[in-house]
Amino acid sequence: MRERPTLRIPLGILGLLAALTAYGVAVATFAPPLIGRWPALAQAVVYVVLGVVWLLPLRRFLIWMETGRWG
């Protein structure tokens, strides 16, 4: 357990918000031209997958925010 506050958590939250915003803008910009003519069900699957993909690196990032180590 931490005994002193660190800047990792507030900076990590700001970094996470910035990264998620950039990811959302990238998906909203580049996905529609690529899949816009696909059937709605196929588009829904792509958007669900893209909506879950950002969770993959989140565990290690949260560990870093809490401990200062990546693993």
N, CA, C and O atoms as CSV, one atom per row, in Angstrom:
chain,resi,resn,atom,element,x,y,z
A,1,MET,N,N,0.836,-1.183,0.000
A,1,MET,CA,C,0.000,0.000,0.000
A,1,MET,C,C,0.884,1.250,0.000
A,1,MET,O,O,1.935,1.289,0.639
A,2,ARG,N,N,0.430,2.264,-0.730
A,2,ARG,CA,C,1.188,3.512,-0.785
A,2,ARG,C,C,1.128,4.230,0.546
A,2,ARG,O,O,0.090,4.265,1.207
A,3,GLU,N,N,2.247,4.796,0.923
A,3,GLU,CA,C,2.280,5.619,2.128
A,3,GLU,C,C,2.264,7.103,1.780
A,3,GLU,O,O,1.809,7.930,2.571
A,4,ARG,N,N,2.762,7.431,0.599
A,4,ARG,CA,C,2.767,8.824,0.145
A,4,ARG,C,C,2.044,8.912,-1.191
A,4,ARG,O,O,2.134,7.991,-2.004
A,5,PRO,N,N,1.338,9.994,-1.426
A,5,PRO,CA,C,0.686,10.159,-2.738
A,5,PRO,C,C,1.727,10.361,-3.834
A,5,PRO,O,O,2.792,10.935,-3.607
A,6,THR,N,N,1.396,9.881,-5.013
A,6,THR,CA,C,2.284,10.065,-6.162
A,6,THR,C,C,1.503,10.741,-7.287
A,6,THR,O,O,0.273,10.772,-7.281
A,7,LEU,N,N,2.239,11.272,-8.237
A,7,LEU,CA,C,1.611,11.899,-9.400
A,7,LEU,C,C,1.192,10.884,-10.449
A,7,LEU,O,O,0.541,11.242,-11.431
A,8,ARG,N,N,1.562,9.603,-10.252
A,8,ARG,CA,C,1.227,8.595,-11.257
A,8,ARG,C,C,-0.273,8.477,-11.481
A,8,ARG,O,O,-0.715,8.334,-12.621
A,9,ILE,N,N,-1.060,8.534,-10.419
A,9,ILE,CA,C,-2.497,8.312,-10.581
A,9,ILE,C,C,-3.168,9.474,-11.314
A,9,ILE,O,O,-3.862,9.226,-12.300
A,10,PRO,N,N,-2.998,10.728,-10.887
A,10,PRO,CA,C,-3.641,11.799,-11.668
A,10,PRO,C,C,-3.106,11.903,-13.092
A,10,PRO,O,O,-3.875,12.136,-14.024
A,11,LEU,N,N,-1.802,11.734,-13.270
A,11,LEU,CA,C,-1.244,11.770,-14.625
A,11,LEU,C,C,-1.731,10.578,-15.436
A,11,LEU,O,O,-1.996,10.704,-16.632
A,12,GLY,N,N,-1.850,9.426,-14.794
A,12,GLY,CA,C,-2.350,8.238,-15.474
A,12,GLY,C,C,-3.789,8.419,-15.924
A,12,GLY,O,O,-4.145,8.018,-17.033
A,13,ILE,N,N,-4.616,9.012,-15.087
A,13,ILE,CA,C,-6.011,9.252,-15.456
A,13,ILE,C,C,-6.090,10.232,-16.622
A,13,ILE,O,O,-6.855,10.021,-17.562
A,14,LEU,N,N,-5.303,11.298,-16.561
A,14,LEU,CA,C,-5.292,12.255,-17.674
A,14,LEU,C,C,-4.785,11.598,-18.956
A,14,LEU,O,O,-5.326,11.830,-20.037
A,15,GLY,N,N,-3.739,10.772,-18.826
A,15,GLY,CA,C,-3.226,10.050,-19.990
A,15,GLY,C,C,-4.246,9.078,-20.554
A,15,GLY,O,O,-4.397,8.956,-21.770
A,16,LEU,N,N,-4.942,8.392,-19.667
A,16,LEU,CA,C,-5.969,7.455,-20.108
A,16,LEU,C,C,-7.095,8.184,-20.830
A,16,LEU,O,O,-7.557,7.726,-21.875
A,17,LEU,N,N,-7.537,9.304,-20.290
A,17,LEU,CA,C,-8.586,10.089,-20.954
A,17,LEU,C,C,-8.133,10.587,-22.320
A,17,LEU,O,O,-8.899,10.556,-23.283
A,18,ALA,N,N,-6.890,11.044,-22.400
A,18,ALA,CA,C,-6.355,11.524,-23.679
A,18,ALA,C,C,-6.258,10.382,-24.687
A,18,ALA,O,O,-6.626,10.544,-25.851
A,19,ALA,N,N,-5.764,9.226,-24.241
A,19,ALA,CA,C,-5.620,8.078,-25.138
A,19,ALA,C,C,-6.980,7.576,-25.608
A,19,ALA,O,O,-7.148,7.251,-26.783
A,20,LEU,N,N,-7.948,7.510,-24.703
A,20,LEU,CA,C,-9.282,7.052,-25.097
A,20,LEU,C,C,-9.955,8.034,-26.050
A,20,LEU,O,O,-10.670,7.626,-26.966
A,21,THR,N,N,-9.727,9.321,-25.834
A,21,THR,CA,C,-10.276,10.316,-26.745
A,21,THR,C,C,-9.655,10.167,-28.134
A,21,THR,O,O,-10.361,10.190,-29.143
A,22,ALA,N,N,-8.347,10.015,-28.179
A,22,ALA,CA,C,-7.656,9.837,-29.466
A,22,ALA,C,C,-8.121,8.550,-30.149
A,22,ALA,O,O,-8.332,8.534,-31.362
A,23,TYR,N,N,-8.281,7.479,-29.380
A,23,TYR,CA,C,-8.747,6.207,-29.944
A,23,TYR,C,C,-10.166,6.359,-30.486
A,23,TYR,O,O,-10.460,5.898,-31.589
A,24,GLY,N,N,-11.039,6.997,-29.724
A,24,GLY,CA,C,-12.411,7.200,-30.183
A,24,GLY,C,C,-12.484,8.032,-31.447
A,24,GLY,O,O,-13.250,7.720,-32.359
A,25,VAL,N,N,-11.686,9.093,-31.505
A,25,VAL,CA,C,-11.661,9.939,-32.701
A,25,VAL,C,C,-11.115,9.150,-33.893
A,25,VAL,O,O,-11.625,9.273,-35.006
A,26,ALA,N,N,-10.090,8.349,-33.662
A,26,ALA,CA,C,-9.524,7.540,-34.743
A,26,ALA,C,C,-10.544,6.527,-35.263
A,26,ALA,O,O,-10.692,6.363,-36.474
A,27,VAL,N,N,-11.237,5.858,-34.366
A,27,VAL,CA,C,-12.257,4.894,-34.789
A,27,VAL,C,C,-13.386,5.602,-35.531
A,27,VAL,O,O,-13.835,5.128,-36.575
A,28,ALA,N,N,-13.845,6.729,-35.004
A,28,ALA,CA,C,-14.944,7.460,-35.636
A,28,ALA,C,C,-14.540,8.056,-36.985
A,28,ALA,O,O,-15.389,8.279,-37.848
A,29,THR,N,N,-13.245,8.312,-37.164
A,29,THR,CA,C,-12.774,8.892,-38.421
A,29,THR,C,C,-12.505,7.832,-39.482
A,29,THR,O,O,-12.889,7.993,-40.640
A,30,PHE,N,N,-11.845,6.747,-39.082
A,30,PHE,CA,C,-11.369,5.776,-40.072
A,30,PHE,C,C,-12.284,4.573,-40.280
A,30,PHE,O,O,-12.247,3.974,-41.354
A,31,ALA,N,N,-13.094,4.200,-39.312
A,31,ALA,CA,C,-13.941,3.018,-39.479
A,31,ALA,C,C,-15.101,3.231,-40.461
A,31,ALA,O,O,-15.326,2.370,-41.310
A,32,PRO,N,N,-15.838,4.332,-40.381
A,32,PRO,CA,C,-16.995,4.462,-41.289
A,32,PRO,C,C,-16.667,4.363,-42.790
A,32,PRO,O,O,-17.401,3.695,-43.518
A,33,PRO,N,N,-15.602,4.998,-43.273
A,33,PRO,CA,C,-15.317,4.827,-44.705
A,33,PRO,C,C,-14.957,3.381,-45.075
A,33,PRO,O,O,-15.205,2.946,-46.199
A,34,LEU,N,N,-14.378,2.649,-44.133
A,34,LEU,CA,C,-13.979,1.275,-44.435
A,34,LEU,C,C,-15.141,0.295,-44.371
A,34,LEU,O,O,-15.206,-0.642,-45.167
A,35,ILE,N,N,-16.053,0.500,-43.440
A,35,ILE,CA,C,-17.125,-0.490,-43.243
A,35,ILE,C,C,-18.515,0.089,-43.496
A,35,ILE,O,O,-19.511,-0.577,-43.214
A,36,GLY,N,N,-18.604,1.281,-44.008
A,36,GLY,CA,C,-19.878,1.962,-44.178
A,36,GLY,C,C,-20.862,1.258,-45.086
A,36,GLY,O,O,-22.070,1.437,-44.931
A,37,ARG,N,N,-20.393,0.476,-46.012
A,37,ARG,CA,C,-21.289,-0.210,-46.949
A,37,ARG,C,C,-21.563,-1.652,-46.551
A,37,ARG,O,O,-22.263,-2.371,-47.263
A,38,TRP,N,N,-21.024,-2.074,-45.432
A,38,TRP,CA,C,-21.269,-3.427,-44.945
A,38,TRP,C,C,-22.682,-3.522,-44.376
A,38,TRP,O,O,-23.293,-2.502,-44.056
A,39,PRO,N,N,-23.198,-4.732,-44.250
A,39,PRO,CA,C,-24.501,-4.896,-43.572
A,39,PRO,C,C,-24.420,-4.405,-42.121
A,39,PRO,O,O,-23.356,-4.438,-41.501
A,40,ALA,N,N,-25.548,-3.957,-41.599
A,40,ALA,CA,C,-25.581,-3.368,-40.254
A,40,ALA,C,C,-25.069,-4.328,-39.189
A,40,ALA,O,O,-24.386,-3.901,-38.258
A,41,LEU,N,N,-25.384,-5.611,-39.305
A,41,LEU,CA,C,-24.930,-6.574,-38.307
A,41,LEU,C,C,-23.412,-6.710,-38.321
A,41,LEU,O,O,-22.791,-6.809,-37.263
A,42,ALA,N,N,-22.816,-6.715,-39.493
A,42,ALA,CA,C,-21.360,-6.793,-39.588
A,42,ALA,C,C,-20.715,-5.535,-39.008
A,42,ALA,O,O,-19.692,-5.615,-38.329
A,43,GLN,N,N,-21.311,-4.381,-39.275
A,43,GLN,CA,C,-20.799,-3.142,-38.696
A,43,GLN,C,C,-20.887,-3.179,-37.179
A,43,GLN,O,O,-19.961,-2.753,-36.489
A,44,ALA,N,N,-21.994,-3.684,-36.662
A,44,ALA,CA,C,-22.163,-3.770,-35.209
A,44,ALA,C,C,-21.080,-4.643,-34.580
A,44,ALA,O,O,-20.545,-4.310,-33.523
A,45,VAL,N,N,-20.761,-5.752,-35.225
A,45,VAL,CA,C,-19.704,-6.634,-34.704
A,45,VAL,C,C,-18.372,-5.902,-34.676
A,45,VAL,O,O,-17.638,-5.987,-33.691
A,46,VAL,N,N,-18.054,-5.185,-35.747
A,46,VAL,CA,C,-16.789,-4.440,-35.803
A,46,VAL,C,C,-16.737,-3.402,-34.687
A,46,VAL,O,O,-15.722,-3.281,-34.002
A,47,TYR,N,N,-17.815,-2.657,-34.499
A,47,TYR,CA,C,-17.822,-1.620,-33.468
A,47,TYR,C,C,-17.765,-2.213,-32.062
A,47,TYR,O,O,-17.160,-1.617,-31.170
A,48,VAL,N,N,-18.381,-3.366,-31.849
A,48,VAL,CA,C,-18.281,-4.024,-30.540
A,48,VAL,C,C,-16.846,-4.458,-30.287
A,48,VAL,O,O,-16.323,-4.261,-29.190
A,49,VAL,N,N,-16.205,-5.044,-31.287
A,49,VAL,CA,C,-14.802,-5.461,-31.132
A,49,VAL,C,C,-13.918,-4.246,-30.866
A,49,VAL,O,O,-13.076,-4.282,-29.970
A,50,LEU,N,N,-14.098,-3.177,-31.628
A,50,LEU,CA,C,-13.306,-1.970,-31.417
A,50,LEU,C,C,-13.599,-1.331,-30.063
A,50,LEU,O,O,-12.728,-0.688,-29.476
A,51,GLY,N,N,-14.805,-1.505,-29.574
A,51,GLY,CA,C,-15.159,-0.974,-28.268
A,51,GLY,C,C,-14.561,-1.754,-27.117
A,51,GLY,O,O,-14.465,-1.237,-26.003
A,52,VAL,N,N,-14.156,-2.996,-27.366
A,52,VAL,CA,C,-13.580,-3.835,-26.314
A,52,VAL,C,C,-12.049,-3.866,-26.395
A,52,VAL,O,O,-11.379,-4.109,-25.391
A,53,VAL,N,N,-11.500,-3.623,-27.581
A,53,VAL,CA,C,-10.047,-3.726,-27.791
A,53,VAL,C,C,-9.254,-2.814,-26.855
A,53,VAL,O,O,-8.168,-3.183,-26.407
A,54,TRP,N,N,-9.782,-1.640,-26.558
A,54,TRP,CA,C,-9.038,-0.698,-25.714
A,54,TRP,C,C,-8.834,-1.239,-24.299
A,54,TRP,O,O,-7.973,-0.748,-23.569
A,55,LEU,N,N,-9.616,-2.244,-23.907
A,55,LEU,CA,C,-9.464,-2.813,-22.565
A,55,LEU,C,C,-8.214,-3.678,-22.429
A,55,LEU,O,O,-7.731,-3.889,-21.317
A,56,LEU,N,N,-7.686,-4.179,-23.541
A,56,LEU,CA,C,-6.552,-5.116,-23.477
A,56,LEU,C,C,-5.333,-4.549,-22.744
A,56,LEU,O,O,-4.799,-5.241,-21.878
A,57,PRO,N,N,-4.859,-3.330,-23.040
A,57,PRO,CA,C,-3.690,-2.821,-22.316
A,57,PRO,C,C,-4.035,-2.179,-20.974
A,57,PRO,O,O,-3.137,-1.740,-20.256
A,58,LEU,N,N,-5.313,-2.119,-20.626
A,58,LEU,CA,C,-5.726,-1.377,-19.440
A,58,LEU,C,C,-5.183,-1.991,-18.149
A,58,LEU,O,O,-4.814,-1.251,-17.236
A,59,ARG,N,N,-5.123,-3.311,-18.047
A,59,ARG,CA,C,-4.659,-3.954,-16.813
A,59,ARG,C,C,-3.245,-3.529,-16.454
A,59,ARG,O,O,-2.979,-3.132,-15.320
A,60,ARG,N,N,-2.345,-3.611,-17.415
A,60,ARG,CA,C,-0.950,-3.222,-17.141
A,60,ARG,C,C,-0.832,-1.735,-16.825
A,60,ARG,O,O,-0.019,-1.331,-15.993
A,61,PHE,N,N,-1.637,-0.935,-17.485
A,61,PHE,CA,C,-1.621,0.503,-17.231
A,61,PHE,C,C,-2.081,0.797,-15.807
A,61,PHE,O,O,-1.480,1.623,-15.120
A,62,LEU,N,N,-3.138,0.130,-15.361
A,62,LEU,CA,C,-3.619,0.334,-13.996
A,62,LEU,C,C,-2.607,-0.171,-12.970
A,62,LEU,O,O,-2.455,0.431,-11.907
A,63,ILE,N,N,-1.918,-1.263,-13.276
A,63,ILE,CA,C,-0.851,-1.750,-12.381
A,63,ILE,C,C,0.237,-0.697,-12.278
A,63,ILE,O,O,0.731,-0.424,-11.185
A,64,TRP,N,N,0.620,-0.096,-13.413
A,64,TRP,CA,C,1.640,0.948,-13.381
A,64,TRP,C,C,1.173,2.127,-12.543
A,64,TRP,O,O,1.944,2.669,-11.751
A,65,MET,N,N,-0.077,2.527,-12.708
A,65,MET,CA,C,-0.580,3.667,-11.938
A,65,MET,C,C,-0.497,3.393,-10.444
A,65,MET,O,O,-0.206,4.299,-9.662
A,66,GLU,N,N,-0.746,2.165,-10.045
A,66,GLU,CA,C,-0.787,1.838,-8.629
A,66,GLU,C,C,0.603,1.556,-8.050
A,66,GLU,O,O,0.897,1.951,-6.922
A,67,THR,N,N,1.462,0.871,-8.827
A,67,THR,CA,C,2.750,0.418,-8.258
A,67,THR,C,C,3.968,1.092,-8.855
A,67,THR,O,O,5.012,1.143,-8.205
A,68,GLY,N,N,3.873,1.609,-10.067
A,68,GLY,CA,C,5.035,2.168,-10.731
A,68,GLY,C,C,5.765,1.151,-11.586
A,68,GLY,O,O,6.757,1.485,-12.234
A,69,ARG,N,N,5.288,-0.087,-11.597
A,69,ARG,CA,C,5.858,-1.152,-12.441
A,69,ARG,C,C,4.836,-1.555,-13.484
A,69,ARG,O,O,3.635,-1.400,-13.264
A,70,TRP,N,N,5.294,-2.074,-14.626
A,70,TRP,CA,C,4.399,-2.445,-15.708
A,70,TRP,C,C,3.862,-3.873,-15.615
A,70,TRP,O,O,2.986,-4.260,-16.388
A,71,GLY,N,N,4.373,-4.634,-14.695
A,71,GLY,CA,C,3.906,-6.042,-14.636
A,71,GLY,C,C,3.679,-6.518,-13.245
A,71,GLY,O,O,3.290,-7.668,-13.042
